[in-house]
Amino acid sequence: KVIIQCTANFNFIKGLDLIVEAAKFLKANQRLDNLLFVIVGQPEKDKEEMMKWVEDNNLSSYFRLEGIKNNVAAYLCAADIYIQPSRSEGVPLSIMEATSIGLPIIAAKVGGIPEVAVEGKNALLFEKEDYKALAEYIESLVKDSSIRTNLGNNSWRIYEEKFNVKTNVDRLIDYYKLP
């Protein structure tokens, strides 16, 4: 199975319902069989509510809801694709974490997401609320592992260039050095 991960709280703004809608769309078009969506970050009560959505749409075998975890990196390392369908977002730490693992990103084109998830370089970006585009991007990355690999390699490069702590500390020190 291709593992598609999202790290997010169960909150309307995070767009987890759009993942369910995309999965429904893929299932209706018989393109869901080899996928597993892993969602990390929901408190137990919220996890139960989201599982009800999943069950009500007969999608249980395609979803694992992991709740709040302290070892998110382990989940990211097991994933093939990272998705972030947020309706609104700052600069998301979850996408930075996914880039540090070298994952290809599929995300909504909102807020600060395009600063980390660069269209065509390490990410495929869709307009917010467009679960059909989310589904189509998922399908395209599942079908073509070379695109997935290319976007993933670029994710890691973007992380190293923009978000690596040592690199940024060195740049900051260089900036403040006296001539």
PyMOL commands that set and color helices and strands:
alter all, ss='L'
color gray80, all
select helices_A, chain A and resi 12-14+16-28+44-56+60-62+72-78+93-101+113-116+131-143+145-163+165-176
alter helices_A, ss='H'
color red, helices_A
select strands_A, chain A and resi 2-7+35-40+63-67+81-84+105-108+123-126
alter strands_A, ss='S'
color yellow, strands_A
deselect
rebuild
show_as cartoon
